[in-house]
Amino acid sequence: MIEMELLGVQVELPSNSPLLLLRETSGQGRVLPVVIDTPEAHAIHRGMEGIRLARPLTHDLLVQMLEEFQATIARVVVTELRERTFFAEIEVTLAGKNHTISARPSDAIALAVRTATPIYASEEVLTEAGQILEAHPADESSENDPDELLDEFKQFLDDVSPDDFQG
């Protein structure tokens, strides 16, 4: 498992498809783009920004339920890419027992940002779908700038086709 950091969520034009962008925290610095649905993009964004509404939405409700049952999320893992669909697992500890729950990556990460839970991806997923964005030698600080990475990723999207992700 490779530890990942959430760079952000952005709507990619012209398709209007929200993208979740993860980057490995060490190693090659591969970036993992995951197309997600709009409601989950909003949920992740609200979690990242710490936005709380008067009444809990689904992911906030799940976090409250976990807290009520004294359960904790140990980690979330993007485990698989099958037929251009990503799969994830949420590893939960409840009453001293570990449980693994299958989930969409967007839902798992929406929970992770609300609970400060580490995010991982399998090496197989990164090998298949991870992208190495070219660094700009003149500006080494861009390596850690999410906006710069998103701009580079937009350029990558302009040049990629669905066939590039088939094994």
DSSP file (Angstrom, degrees, kcal/mol; ACC not computed):
  #  RESIDUE AA STRUCTURE BP1 BP2  ACC     N-H-->O    O-->H-N    N-H-->O    O-->H-N    TCO  KAPPA ALPHA  PHI   PSI    X-CA   Y-CA   Z-CA
    1    1 A M              0   0    0      0, 0.0     2,-0.5     0, 0.0   121,-0.2   0.000 360.0 360.0 360.0 138.8    0.0    0.0    0.0
    2    2 A I  E     -A  121   0A   0    119,-2.9   119,-2.0    23,-0.0     2,-0.2  -0.935 360.0-123.8-112.1 126.3    1.2    3.5   -0.9
    3    3 A E  E     -A  120   0A   0     -2,-0.5    22,-2.3   117,-0.2    23,-0.4  -0.483  32.7-165.6 -71.2 138.8    0.2    6.4    1.2
    4    4 A M  E     -AB 119  24A   0    115,-3.4   115,-0.7    20,-0.3     2,-0.4  -0.832  13.6-144.8-122.3 157.6   -1.5    9.2   -0.7
    5    5 A E  E     - B   0  23A   0     18,-2.8    18,-2.4    -2,-0.3     2,-0.7  -0.965  24.1-119.6-120.8 145.0   -2.4   12.8   -0.1
    6    6 A L  E     - B   0  22A   0     -2,-0.4    16,-0.2    16,-0.2     3,-0.1  -0.729  26.6-178.9 -83.6 115.7   -5.6   14.5   -1.3
    7    7 A L  E     -     0   0A   0     14,-2.8     2,-0.3    -2,-0.7    -1,-0.2   0.825  52.0 -89.0 -82.3 -33.7   -4.6   17.3   -3.6
    8    8 A G  E     - B   0  21A   0     13,-1.2    13,-2.5     2,-0.0     2,-0.4  -0.936  31.5 -85.1 154.1-176.5   -8.2   18.4   -4.2
    9    9 A V  E     + B   0  20A   0     -2,-0.3     2,-0.3    11,-0.2    11,-0.2  -0.983  40.9 172.3-128.0 138.1  -11.3   18.0   -6.3
   10   10 A Q  E     - B   0  19A   0      9,-2.1     9,-3.4    -2,-0.4     2,-0.6  -0.994  34.0-118.4-147.1 150.4  -11.9   20.0   -9.5
   11   11 A V  E     - B   0  18A   0     -2,-0.3     2,-0.5     7,-0.3     5,-0.0  -0.815  31.5-144.0 -90.5 124.6  -14.4   20.1  -12.3
   12   12 A E  E  >> - B   0  17A   0      5,-2.7     4,-1.5    -2,-0.6     5,-1.3  -0.770  25.8-111.4 -93.7 127.7  -12.8   19.2  -15.5
   13   13 A L  T  45S+     0   0    0     -2,-0.5     0, 0.0     1,-0.2     0, 0.0  -0.732  85.8  18.7 -98.5 152.0  -14.0   21.1  -18.6
   14   14 A P  T  45S+     0   0    0      0, 0.0    -1,-0.2     0, 0.0    -2,-0.0  -0.991 127.9  48.3 -88.6   0.3  -15.5   20.6  -21.2
   15   15 A S  T  45S-     0   0    0      2,-0.1    -2,-0.2     1,-0.1    -3,-0.0   0.675  91.1-138.7 -76.5 -15.5  -16.9   17.3  -19.8
   16   16 A N  T  <5 +     0   0    0     -4,-1.5    -3,-0.2     1,-0.2    -1,-0.1   0.784  50.5 150.5  59.9  28.5  -18.0   18.9  -16.4
   17   17 A S  E   < -B   12   0A   0     -5,-1.3    -5,-2.7    20,-0.0    -1,-0.2  -0.811  46.0-129.1 -93.8 124.1  -16.7   15.7  -14.7
   18   18 A P  E     -B   11   0A   0      0, 0.0    18,-2.5     0, 0.0     2,-0.4  -0.511  23.7-155.4 -70.3 139.6  -15.4   16.2  -11.2
   19   19 A L  E     -BC  10  35A   0     -9,-3.4    -9,-2.1    16,-0.2     2,-0.5  -0.962   9.6-151.7-119.3 133.9  -11.9   14.7  -10.6
   20   20 A L  E     -BC   9  34A   0     14,-3.2    14,-2.6    -2,-0.4     2,-0.6  -0.894  18.8-157.4 -96.9 130.5  -10.5   13.6   -7.3
   21   21 A L  E     +BC   8  33A   0    -13,-2.5   -14,-2.8    -2,-0.5   -13,-1.2  -0.944  13.9 177.5-122.0 116.7   -6.7   14.0   -7.4
   22   22 A L  E     -BC   6  32A   0     10,-2.3    10,-3.4    -2,-0.6     2,-0.4  -0.864   8.0-164.5-113.4 148.1   -4.5   12.0   -5.1
   23   23 A R  E     -BC   5  31A   0    -18,-2.4   -18,-2.8    -2,-0.3     8,-0.2  -0.999  27.6-111.7-133.2 137.1   -0.7   12.1   -5.0
   24   24 A E  E     -B    4   0A   0      6,-2.5   -20,-0.3    -2,-0.4    96,-0.1  -0.412  22.8-137.2 -65.4 141.5    1.7    9.6   -3.4
   25   25 A T  S    S+     0   0    0    -22,-2.3     2,-0.3    -2,-0.1    -1,-0.1   0.696  80.3   6.9 -77.7 -19.0    3.4   11.1   -0.4
   26   26 A S  S >  S+     0   0    0    -23,-0.4     3,-1.0     4,-0.1     2,-0.3  -0.822 103.6  44.4-145.1-174.8    6.8    9.6   -1.2
   27   27 A G  T 3  S-     0   0    0     -2,-0.3   -25,-0.0     1,-0.2     0, 0.0  -0.575 119.4  -7.1  78.7-133.0    8.5    7.7   -4.0
   28   28 A Q  T 3  S-     0   0    0     -2,-0.3    -1,-0.2     1,-0.1    -3,-0.0   0.589  85.2-123.7 -80.1 -11.7    7.8    8.7   -7.5
   29   29 A G    <   -     0   0    0     -3,-1.0   104,-0.4     1,-0.2    -2,-0.1   0.800  43.4-178.5  72.7  27.6    5.2   11.3   -6.7
   30   30 A R        -     0   0    0     -4,-0.3    -6,-2.5   102,-0.1     2,-0.4  -0.282  18.3-139.1 -62.0 146.7    2.6    9.6   -9.0
   31   31 A V  E     -CD  23 131A   0    100,-3.5   100,-2.9    -8,-0.2    -8,-0.3  -0.908   7.8-154.3-109.8 135.4   -0.7   11.3   -9.2
   32   32 A L  E     -C   22   0A   0    -10,-3.4   -10,-2.3    -2,-0.4     2,-0.4  -0.928   7.7-161.2-113.0 109.4   -3.9    9.2   -9.3
   33   33 A P  E     -C   21   0A   0      0, 0.0     2,-0.4     0, 0.0   -12,-0.2  -0.766   8.5-174.9 -90.4 133.1   -6.9   10.9  -11.0
   34   34 A V  E     -C   20   0A   0    -14,-2.6   -14,-3.2    -2,-0.4     2,-0.4  -0.980  20.2-138.4-129.6 119.7  -10.3    9.5  -10.2
   35   35 A V  E     +C   19   0A   0     -2,-0.4     2,-0.2   -16,-0.2   -16,-0.2  -0.633  34.3 175.5 -75.0 129.8  -13.5   10.7  -11.9
   36   36 A I        -     0   0    0    -18,-2.5     2,-0.2    -2,-0.4    -1,-0.0  -0.749  31.5 -90.4-129.0 174.9  -16.2   11.0   -9.3
   37   37 A D     >  -     0   0    0     -2,-0.2     4,-2.0   -20,-0.1     5,-0.1  -0.509  36.6-112.7 -87.0 158.8  -19.8   12.2   -9.2
   38   38 A T  H  > S+     0   0    0      1,-0.2     4,-2.4     2,-0.2     5,-0.2   0.891 112.4  53.6 -60.6 -45.4  -20.8   15.8   -8.4
   39   39 A P  H  > S+     0   0    0      0, 0.0     4,-2.2     0, 0.0    -1,-0.2   0.907 111.6  46.4 -60.0 -38.5  -22.5   15.2   -5.0
   40   40 A E  H  > S+     0   0    0      2,-0.2     4,-2.8     1,-0.2     5,-0.2   0.863 108.7  55.6 -70.6 -34.5  -19.4   13.4   -3.7
   41   41 A A  H  X S+     0   0    0     -4,-2.0     4,-2.4     2,-0.2    -1,-0.2   0.926 110.2  46.0 -61.0 -43.6  -17.1   16.1   -5.1
   42   42 A H  H  X S+     0   0    0     -4,-2.4     4,-2.8     2,-0.2    -2,-0.2   0.904 111.8  52.0 -64.1 -40.6  -19.2   18.6   -3.0
   43   43 A A  H  X S+     0   0    0     -4,-2.2     4,-2.1    -5,-0.2    -2,-0.2   0.912 111.3  46.2 -63.5 -42.8  -19.0   16.3    0.0
   44   44 A I  H  X S+     0   0    0     -4,-2.8     4,-2.7     2,-0.2    -1,-0.2   0.927 113.0  50.1 -65.3 -44.3  -15.2   16.0   -0.3
   45   45 A H  H  X S+     0   0    0     -4,-2.4     4,-2.3    -5,-0.2     6,-0.2   0.928 110.4  49.5 -60.2 -46.0  -14.8   19.8   -0.7
   46   46 A R  H  X>S+     0   0    0     -4,-2.8     5,-2.4     1,-0.2     4,-0.8   0.898 112.2  49.2 -61.0 -39.6  -17.0   20.5    2.3
   47   47 A G  H ><5S+     0   0    0     -4,-2.1     3,-0.5     3,-0.2    -2,-0.2   0.912 110.7  49.2 -65.1 -42.3  -15.0   18.1    4.3
   48   48 A M  H 3<5S+     0   0    0     -4,-2.7    -2,-0.2     1,-0.2    -1,-0.2   0.880 116.2  42.8 -63.6 -38.2  -11.7   19.6    3.2
   49   49 A E  H 3<5S-     0   0    0     -4,-2.3    -1,-0.2    -5,-0.2    -2,-0.2   0.517 109.4-122.0 -87.4  -5.4  -12.9   23.1    4.1
   50   50 A G  T <<5 +     0   0    0     -4,-0.8     2,-0.4    -3,-0.5    -3,-0.2   0.769  50.3 167.3  70.8  25.2  -14.5   22.0    7.4
   51   51 A I      < -     0   0    0     -5,-2.4     2,-0.4    -6,-0.2    -1,-0.2  -0.611  13.5-171.5 -77.6 124.8  -17.9   23.3    6.2
   52   52 A R        -     0   0    0     -2,-0.4     2,-0.2     4,-0.0    -5,-0.0  -0.968   8.6-149.8-119.1 132.6  -20.7   22.0    8.5
   53   53 A L        -     0   0    0     -2,-0.4     4,-0.0     2,-0.2     0, 0.0  -0.513  32.5-102.8 -94.3 167.2  -24.4   22.5    7.7
   54   54 A A  S    S+     0   0    0     -2,-0.2    -1,-0.1     1,-0.1    -2,-0.0   0.872 112.7  32.5 -58.2 -38.7  -27.2   22.9   10.2
   55   55 A R  S    S-     0   0    0      0, 0.0    -2,-0.2     0, 0.0     2,-0.1  -0.949 100.7-103.6-119.1 140.7  -28.3   19.3    9.6
   56   56 A P        -     0   0    0      0, 0.0     2,-0.1     0, 0.0    -2,-0.1  -0.365  27.9-144.2 -69.6 137.9  -25.8   16.5    8.8
   57   57 A L     >  -     0   0    0     -2,-0.1     4,-2.9    -4,-0.0     5,-0.2  -0.350  43.7 -78.7 -85.7 178.6  -25.5   15.3    5.3
   58   58 A T  H  > S+     0   0    0      1,-0.2     4,-2.4     2,-0.2     5,-0.2   0.865 129.3  42.8 -52.1 -51.6  -24.8   11.6    4.6
   59   59 A H  H  > S+     0   0    0      1,-0.2     4,-1.9     2,-0.2    -1,-0.2   0.880 115.8  49.3 -67.9 -36.5  -21.0   11.6    5.2
   60   60 A D  H  > S+     0   0    0     -3,-0.2     4,-2.3     2,-0.2    -1,-0.2   0.896 110.6  51.7 -66.3 -39.2  -21.3   13.7    8.3
   61   61 A L  H  X S+     0   0    0     -4,-2.9     4,-2.5     2,-0.2    -2,-0.2   0.913 108.1  51.3 -62.3 -43.9  -24.1   11.4    9.6
   62   62 A L  H  X S+     0   0    0     -4,-2.4     4,-2.6    -5,-0.2    -1,-0.2   0.901 109.2  50.4 -61.4 -40.3  -21.9    8.4    9.0
   63   63 A V  H  X S+     0   0    0     -4,-1.9     4,-2.4     2,-0.2    -1,-0.2   0.918 110.4  49.8 -63.7 -42.6  -19.1   10.0   11.0
   64   64 A Q  H  X S+     0   0    0     -4,-2.3     4,-2.5     2,-0.2    -2,-0.2   0.897 110.7  50.1 -62.3 -39.8  -21.5   10.8   13.8
   65   65 A M  H  X S+     0   0    0     -4,-2.5     4,-2.3     2,-0.2    -2,-0.2   0.925 109.6  50.3 -64.5 -44.5  -22.7    7.2   13.8
   66   66 A L  H  <>S+     0   0    0     -4,-2.6     5,-3.2     1,-0.2     4,-0.2   0.928 112.4  47.5 -58.6 -44.6  -19.1    5.9   13.9
   67   67 A E  H ><5S+     0   0    0     -4,-2.4     3,-1.3     3,-0.2    -2,-0.2   0.915 110.1  52.4 -62.7 -42.9  -18.4    8.2   16.9
   68   68 A E  H 3<5S+     0   0    0     -4,-2.5    -1,-0.2     1,-0.3    -2,-0.2   0.872 113.5  43.4 -61.2 -38.1  -21.6    7.1   18.6
   69   69 A F  T 3<5S-     0   0    0     -4,-2.3    -1,-0.3    -5,-0.1    26,-0.2   0.356 114.1-119.4 -88.9   5.6  -20.7    3.4   18.3
   70   70 A Q  T < 5 +     0   0    0     -3,-1.3    25,-0.5     1,-0.2     2,-0.3   0.869  64.5 146.1  56.5  40.5  -17.1    4.2   19.3
   71   71 A A      < -     0   0    0     -5,-3.2     2,-0.4    -6,-0.2    -1,-0.2  -0.767  32.0-158.2-102.1 151.6  -15.8    3.0   16.0
   72   72 A T  E     -E   93   0A   0     21,-2.2    21,-3.1    -2,-0.3     2,-0.7  -0.961  18.7-125.9-129.6 149.7  -12.8    4.5   14.2
   73   73 A I  E     -E   92   0A   0     -2,-0.4    19,-0.3    19,-0.2     3,-0.1  -0.854  20.5-171.9 -92.6 118.5  -11.6    4.4   10.6
   74   74 A A  E     -     0   0A   0     17,-3.0     2,-0.3    -2,-0.7    -1,-0.2   0.900  62.8 -36.2 -77.2 -42.7   -8.1    3.1   10.5
   75   75 A R  E     -E   91   0A   0     16,-1.0    16,-2.9    42,-0.1     2,-0.4  -0.970  47.7-127.9-170.3 162.2   -7.5    3.9    6.8
   76   76 A V  E     -Ef  90 119A   0     42,-2.1    44,-2.4    -2,-0.3     2,-0.4  -0.961  25.1-164.0-119.7 145.1   -9.1    4.0    3.4
   77   77 A V  E     -Ef  89 120A   0     12,-2.5    12,-2.2    -2,-0.4     2,-0.9  -0.989  23.0-141.6-134.8 126.4   -7.5    2.3    0.4
   78   78 A V  E     +Ef  88 121A   0     42,-2.8    44,-2.5    -2,-0.4    10,-0.3  -0.801  36.4 173.6 -80.2 109.8   -8.1    2.6   -3.3
   79   79 A T  E     +     0   0A   0      8,-1.5     2,-0.3    -2,-0.9     9,-0.2   0.754  42.8  11.1 -98.3 -28.4   -7.8   -1.1   -4.0
   80   80 A E  E     -E   87   0A   0      7,-1.3     7,-2.5    44,-0.1     2,-0.4  -0.993  42.0-150.6-156.6 152.5   -8.6   -1.8   -7.6
   81   81 A L  E     +E   86   0A   0     -2,-0.3     2,-0.5     5,-0.2     5,-0.2  -0.966  28.7 171.0-127.2 112.7   -9.3   -0.5  -11.0
   82   82 A R  E >   -E   85   0A   0      3,-3.0     3,-1.4    -2,-0.4    -2,-0.0  -0.981  68.0 -16.6-130.0 121.4  -11.6   -2.8  -13.0
   83   83 A E  T 3  S-     0   0    0     -2,-0.5    -1,-0.2     1,-0.3     3,-0.1   0.915 128.2 -52.6  51.0  49.4  -13.1   -1.9  -16.3
   84   84 A R  T 3  S+     0   0    0     81,-0.2     2,-0.5     1,-0.2    -1,-0.3   0.634 116.5 116.0  62.7  18.7  -12.3    1.8  -15.7
   85   85 A T  E <   -E   82   0A   0     -3,-1.4    -3,-3.0   -51,-0.0     2,-0.2  -0.975  57.7-141.7-118.1 127.9  -14.0    1.8  -12.3
   86   86 A F  E     -E   81   0A   0     -2,-0.5     2,-0.3    -5,-0.2    -5,-0.2  -0.599  14.0-160.7 -85.0 147.7  -12.1    2.3   -9.1
   87   87 A F  E     -E   80   0A   0     -7,-2.5    -8,-1.5    -2,-0.2    -7,-1.3  -0.926   8.8-175.3-124.8 151.2  -12.9    0.4   -6.0
   88   88 A A  E     -EG  78 103A   0     15,-2.0    15,-2.7    -2,-0.3     2,-0.4  -0.919  13.7-144.3-140.8 166.8  -12.0    1.2   -2.4
   89   89 A E  E     -EG  77 102A   0    -12,-2.2   -12,-2.5    -2,-0.3     2,-0.5  -0.990   6.4-148.2-133.7 144.1  -12.2   -0.2    1.1
   90   90 A I  E     -EG  76 101A   0     11,-2.8    11,-2.5    -2,-0.4     2,-0.7  -0.961  14.2-150.1-109.5 122.3  -12.8    1.5    4.4
   91   91 A E  E     -EG  75 100A   0    -16,-2.9   -17,-3.0    -2,-0.5   -16,-1.0  -0.849  20.8-175.7 -98.1 114.1  -11.0   -0.3    7.3
   92   92 A V  E     -EG  73  99A   0      7,-3.0     7,-3.2    -2,-0.7     2,-0.5  -0.876  18.4-150.9-114.2 139.0  -13.0    0.3   10.5
   93   93 A T  E     +EG  72  98A   0    -21,-3.1   -21,-2.2    -2,-0.4     2,-0.4  -0.953  23.4 168.8-108.9 124.0  -12.2   -0.8   14.1
   94   94 A L  E >   - G   0  97A   0      3,-2.8     3,-2.1    -2,-0.5   -23,-0.1  -0.988  67.1 -14.2-138.8 124.6  -15.2   -1.5   16.3
   95   95 A A  T 3  S-     0   0    0    -25,-0.5     3,-0.1    -2,-0.4    -1,-0.1   0.864 128.2 -53.2  51.6  41.5  -15.1   -3.2   19.7
   96   96 A G  T 3  S+     0   0    0      1,-0.2     2,-0.4     0, 0.0    -1,-0.3   0.459 117.1 110.3  78.6  -0.1  -11.6   -4.3   19.1
   97   97 A K  E <   -G   94   0A   0     -3,-2.1    -3,-2.8     2,-0.0     2,-0.4  -0.864  63.1-132.5-110.9 144.1  -12.4   -6.0   15.8
   98   98 A N  E     -G   93   0A   0     -2,-0.4     2,-0.4    -5,-0.2    -5,-0.2  -0.777  23.2-173.2 -94.5 137.0  -11.3   -4.9   12.4
   99   99 A H  E     -G   92   0A   0     -7,-3.2    -7,-3.0    -2,-0.4     2,-0.5  -0.980  13.3-150.6-129.7 141.3  -13.9   -4.7    9.6
  100  100 A T  E     -G   91   0A   0     -2,-0.4     2,-0.5    -9,-0.2    -9,-0.2  -0.963  13.8-168.7-115.2 124.8  -13.3   -4.0    5.9
  101  101 A I  E     -G   90   0A   0    -11,-2.5   -11,-2.8    -2,-0.5     2,-0.2  -0.950  19.7-129.3-118.1 125.9  -16.2   -2.3    4.0
  102  102 A S  E     +G   89   0A   0     -2,-0.5     2,-0.3   -13,-0.2   -13,-0.2  -0.489  41.7 158.7 -70.9 141.0  -16.2   -2.0    0.3
  103  103 A A  E     -G   88   0A   0    -15,-2.7   -15,-2.0    -2,-0.2     3,-0.0  -0.974  46.9 -92.4-154.7 163.7  -16.9    1.6   -1.0
  104  104 A R     >  -     0   0    0     -2,-0.3     4,-2.5   -17,-0.2     3,-0.3  -0.625  42.2-120.4 -73.9 144.8  -16.6    4.0   -3.8
  105  105 A P  H  > S+     0   0    0      0, 0.0     4,-2.7     0, 0.0     5,-0.3   0.881 112.4  57.0 -55.3 -37.8  -13.3    5.9   -3.5
  106  106 A S  H  > S+     0   0    0      1,-0.2     4,-2.0     2,-0.2     5,-0.1   0.912 109.8  43.1 -62.6 -42.4  -15.3    9.2   -3.4
  107  107 A D  H  > S+     0   0    0     -3,-0.3     4,-1.9     2,-0.2    -1,-0.2   0.916 114.0  51.1 -68.8 -42.6  -17.3    8.1   -0.4
  108  108 A A  H  X S+     0   0    0     -4,-2.5     4,-2.2     1,-0.2    -2,-0.2   0.909 113.8  44.3 -60.5 -42.4  -14.3    6.6    1.4
  109  109 A I  H  X S+     0   0    0     -4,-2.7     4,-2.5     2,-0.2    -1,-0.2   0.846 107.2  58.5 -74.8 -33.3  -12.3    9.8    0.9
  110  110 A A  H  X S+     0   0    0     -4,-2.0     4,-0.8    -5,-0.3    -1,-0.2   0.886 112.0  42.7 -60.2 -37.4  -15.2   12.0    1.9
  111  111 A L  H  X S+     0   0    0     -4,-1.9     4,-1.2     2,-0.2     3,-0.4   0.895 111.0  55.8 -72.1 -41.0  -15.1   10.1    5.2
  112  112 A A  H >X>S+     0   0    0     -4,-2.2     5,-2.0     1,-0.2     4,-0.8   0.893 105.0  51.2 -60.6 -41.6  -11.3   10.2    5.4
  113  113 A V  H 3<5S+     0   0    0     -4,-2.5    -1,-0.2     1,-0.2    -2,-0.2   0.800 110.5  50.2 -69.1 -25.7  -11.2   14.0    5.2
  114  114 A R  H 3<5S+     0   0    0     -4,-0.8    -1,-0.2    -3,-0.4    -2,-0.2   0.695 120.3  34.4 -81.5 -19.3  -13.8   14.3    8.0
  115  115 A T  H <<5S-     0   0    0     -4,-1.2    -2,-0.2    -3,-0.5    -1,-0.2   0.290 104.8-117.7-119.2   8.1  -11.9   12.0   10.3
  116  116 A A  T  <5 +     0   0    0     -4,-0.8    -3,-0.2     1,-0.2    -4,-0.1   0.897  57.1 165.5  53.6  43.2   -8.2   12.8    9.4
  117  117 A T      < -     0   0    0     -5,-2.0    -1,-0.2    -6,-0.2   -42,-0.1  -0.709  40.6-107.5 -91.5 138.3   -7.8    9.2    8.2
  118  118 A P        -     0   0    0      0, 0.0   -42,-2.1     0, 0.0     2,-0.4  -0.348  29.6-143.7 -64.8 145.9   -4.8    8.2    6.1
  119  119 A I  E     +Af   4  76A   0   -115,-0.7  -115,-3.4   -44,-0.2     2,-0.3  -0.924  21.5 178.1-113.6 135.4   -5.5    7.4    2.4
  120  120 A Y  E     -Af   3  77A   0    -44,-2.4   -42,-2.8    -2,-0.4     2,-0.3  -0.873  15.5-156.8-130.6 163.6   -3.7    4.7    0.5
  121  121 A A  E     -Af   2  78A   0   -119,-2.0  -119,-2.9    -2,-0.3   -42,-0.2  -0.988  28.9-109.7-136.6 147.7   -3.7    3.2   -2.9
  122  122 A S     >  -     0   0    0    -44,-2.5     4,-2.1    -2,-0.3     5,-0.2  -0.427  25.3-121.3 -72.3 151.9   -2.6   -0.3   -4.0
  123  123 A E  H  > S+     0   0    0      1,-0.2     4,-2.7     2,-0.2     5,-0.2   0.872 113.6  58.4 -59.1 -37.4    0.6   -0.5   -6.0
  124  124 A E  H  > S+     0   0    0      2,-0.2     4,-2.1     1,-0.2    -1,-0.2   0.901 105.9  47.7 -61.0 -42.3   -1.4   -2.2   -8.7
  125  125 A V  H  >>S+     0   0    0    -47,-0.2     4,-3.2     2,-0.2     5,-0.6   0.924 113.7  47.3 -65.3 -44.3   -3.8    0.8   -9.0
  126  126 A L  H  X5S+     0   0    0     -4,-2.1     4,-1.6     1,-0.2    -2,-0.2   0.879 111.4  51.1 -66.3 -36.6   -0.9    3.2   -9.2
  127  127 A T  H  <5S+     0   0    0     -4,-2.7    -1,-0.2    -5,-0.2    -2,-0.2   0.908 118.2  38.5 -64.6 -40.7    0.9    1.1  -11.7
  128  128 A E  H  <5S+     0   0    0     -4,-2.1    -2,-0.2    -5,-0.2    -1,-0.2   0.891 137.1  10.9 -78.4 -41.0   -2.1    1.0  -13.9
  129  129 A A  H  <5S+     0   0    0     -4,-3.2    -3,-0.2    -5,-0.2    -2,-0.2   0.517  93.1 112.9-122.4  -8.2   -3.6    4.5  -13.5
  130  130 A G     << -     0   0    0     -4,-1.6     2,-0.4    -5,-0.6   -98,-0.2  -0.385  48.1-156.5 -70.3 146.8   -1.0    6.6  -11.8
  131  131 A Q  B     -D   31   0A   0   -100,-2.9  -100,-3.5    -2,-0.1     2,-0.7  -0.967  11.5-141.0-125.3 139.2    0.6    9.4  -13.7
  132  132 A I        -     0   0    0     -2,-0.4     2,-0.4  -102,-0.2  -102,-0.1  -0.895  21.3-148.7 -98.8 117.0    3.9   11.1  -13.2
  133  133 A L        -     0   0    0     -2,-0.7     2,-0.2  -104,-0.4    20,-0.1  -0.676  22.7-110.6 -86.4 138.2    3.6   14.8  -13.9
  134  134 A E        -     0   0    0     -2,-0.4     2,-0.2    18,-0.1    -1,-0.1  -0.471  29.9-133.8 -70.4 133.0    6.6   16.5  -15.2
  135  135 A A        -     0   0    0     -2,-0.2     5,-0.1     1,-0.0     3,-0.1  -0.559  13.8-122.9 -83.1 151.3    8.3   18.9  -12.8
  136  136 A H    >   -     0   0    0      3,-0.4     3,-1.6    -2,-0.2     6,-0.2  -0.857  16.7-156.2 -94.5 109.5    9.3   22.4  -13.9
  137  137 A P  T 3  S+     0   0    0      0, 0.0     3,-0.4     0, 0.0    -1,-0.2   0.808  90.2  58.9 -57.8 -30.8   13.1   22.6  -13.2
  138  138 A A  T 3  S+     0   0    0      1,-0.3     2,-0.3    -3,-0.1    -2,-0.0   0.729 113.8  37.1 -71.9 -20.2   12.9   26.4  -13.0
  139  139 A D    X   +     0   0    0     -3,-1.6     3,-1.5     1,-0.1    -3,-0.4  -0.720  60.7 172.7-136.2  84.6   10.4   26.4  -10.2
  140  140 A E  G >  S+     0   0    0     -3,-0.4     3,-1.4    -2,-0.3     4,-0.3   0.749  76.7  68.9 -65.4 -23.1   11.0   23.6   -7.7
  141  141 A S  G >  S+     0   0    0      1,-0.3     3,-1.3     2,-0.2     4,-0.3   0.743  84.0  71.8 -68.6 -20.4    8.3   24.9   -5.4
  142  142 A S  G X  S+     0   0    0     -3,-1.5     3,-1.0     1,-0.3    -1,-0.3   0.731  79.7  77.1 -65.3 -19.7    5.6   24.0   -8.0
  143  143 A E  G <  S+     0   0    0     -3,-1.4    -1,-0.3    -4,-0.3    -2,-0.2   0.819 105.4  31.7 -59.6 -30.9    6.3   20.4   -7.1
  144  144 A N  G <  S+     0   0    0     -3,-1.3    -1,-0.3    -4,-0.3    -2,-0.2   0.296  93.8 106.7-109.6   8.1    4.2   20.9   -3.9
  145  145 A D    <>  -     0   0    0     -3,-1.0     4,-2.4    -4,-0.3     3,-0.2  -0.796  54.8-158.8 -92.7 110.1    1.7   23.4   -5.3
  146  146 A P  H  > S+     0   0    0      0, 0.0     4,-2.6     0, 0.0     5,-0.2   0.860  92.1  54.2 -57.2 -36.9   -1.7   21.8   -5.8
  147  147 A D  H  > S+     0   0    0      2,-0.2     4,-2.2     1,-0.2     5,-0.1   0.913 109.6  47.2 -64.2 -41.0   -2.8   24.5   -8.3
  148  148 A E  H  > S+     0   0    0     -3,-0.2     4,-2.4     2,-0.2    -1,-0.2   0.911 112.3  50.0 -65.1 -42.2    0.3   23.9  -10.4
  149  149 A L  H  X S+     0   0    0     -4,-2.4     4,-2.5     1,-0.2    -2,-0.2   0.900 109.6  51.2 -63.1 -39.8   -0.2   20.1  -10.3
  150  150 A L  H  X S+     0   0    0     -4,-2.6     4,-2.3     2,-0.2    -1,-0.2   0.898 109.1  50.8 -64.8 -39.1   -3.8   20.6  -11.3
  151  151 A D  H  X S+     0   0    0     -4,-2.2     4,-1.8     2,-0.2    -2,-0.2   0.922 111.9  47.2 -62.5 -43.2   -2.7   22.7  -14.3
  152  152 A E  H  X S+     0   0    0     -4,-2.4     4,-2.1     1,-0.2    -2,-0.2   0.887 110.8  52.3 -64.4 -37.6   -0.3   20.0  -15.3
  153  153 A F  H  X S+     0   0    0     -4,-2.5     4,-2.6     2,-0.2    -1,-0.2   0.875 104.4  55.9 -67.8 -36.3   -3.0   17.4  -14.9
  154  154 A K  H  X S+     0   0    0     -4,-2.3     4,-1.8     2,-0.2    -1,-0.2   0.918 107.6  49.8 -59.0 -42.4   -5.3   19.5  -17.1
  155  155 A Q  H  X S+     0   0    0     -4,-1.8     4,-0.9     1,-0.2    -2,-0.2   0.917 109.2  51.6 -62.3 -42.5   -2.6   19.3  -19.8
  156  156 A F  H >X S+     0   0    0     -4,-2.1     3,-0.9     1,-0.2     4,-0.7   0.917 107.6  52.8 -58.2 -44.4   -2.3   15.6  -19.3
  157  157 A L  H >< S+     0   0    0     -4,-2.6     3,-0.6     1,-0.3    -1,-0.2   0.844 102.1  58.9 -63.2 -33.8   -6.1   15.2  -19.7
  158  158 A D  H 3< S+     0   0    0     -4,-1.8    -1,-0.3     1,-0.2    -2,-0.2   0.803 113.5  38.7 -63.6 -26.6   -6.0   17.1  -23.0
  159  159 A D  H << S+     0   0    0     -3,-0.9     2,-0.2    -4,-0.9    -1,-0.2   0.454 100.9  89.0-103.5  -2.6   -3.6   14.5  -24.3
  160  160 A V    <<  -     0   0    0     -4,-0.7     3,-0.0    -3,-0.6    -4,-0.0  -0.655  50.8-166.7-102.3 153.5   -5.1   11.3  -22.9
  161  161 A S    >   -     0   0    0     -2,-0.2     3,-1.9     1,-0.0     4,-0.3  -0.913  38.4-106.4-129.1 160.7   -7.7    8.9  -24.2
  162  162 A P  G >  S+     0   0    0      0, 0.0     3,-1.7     0, 0.0     4,-0.3   0.813 116.7  66.7 -55.2 -30.6   -9.7    6.1  -22.5
  163  163 A D  G >  S+     0   0    0      1,-0.3     3,-1.3     2,-0.2    -3,-0.0   0.771  86.2  70.0 -62.5 -25.3   -7.5    3.6  -24.4
  164  164 A D  G <  S+     0   0    0     -3,-1.9    -1,-0.3     1,-0.2    -4,-0.0   0.707  98.3  50.4 -65.1 -19.1   -4.5    4.7  -22.3
  165  165 A F  G <  S+     0   0    0     -3,-1.7     2,-0.3    -4,-0.3    -1,-0.2   0.409  85.4 104.3-101.0   0.6   -6.0    3.1  -19.2
  166  166 A Q    <         0   0    0     -3,-1.3    -3,-0.0    -4,-0.3     0, 0.0  -0.666 360.0 360.0 -87.1 139.1   -6.8   -0.3  -20.7
  167  167 A G              0   0    0     -2,-0.3    -1,-0.1     0, 0.0    -3,-0.0   0.457 360.0 360.0 -79.3 360.0   -4.4   -3.1  -19.7
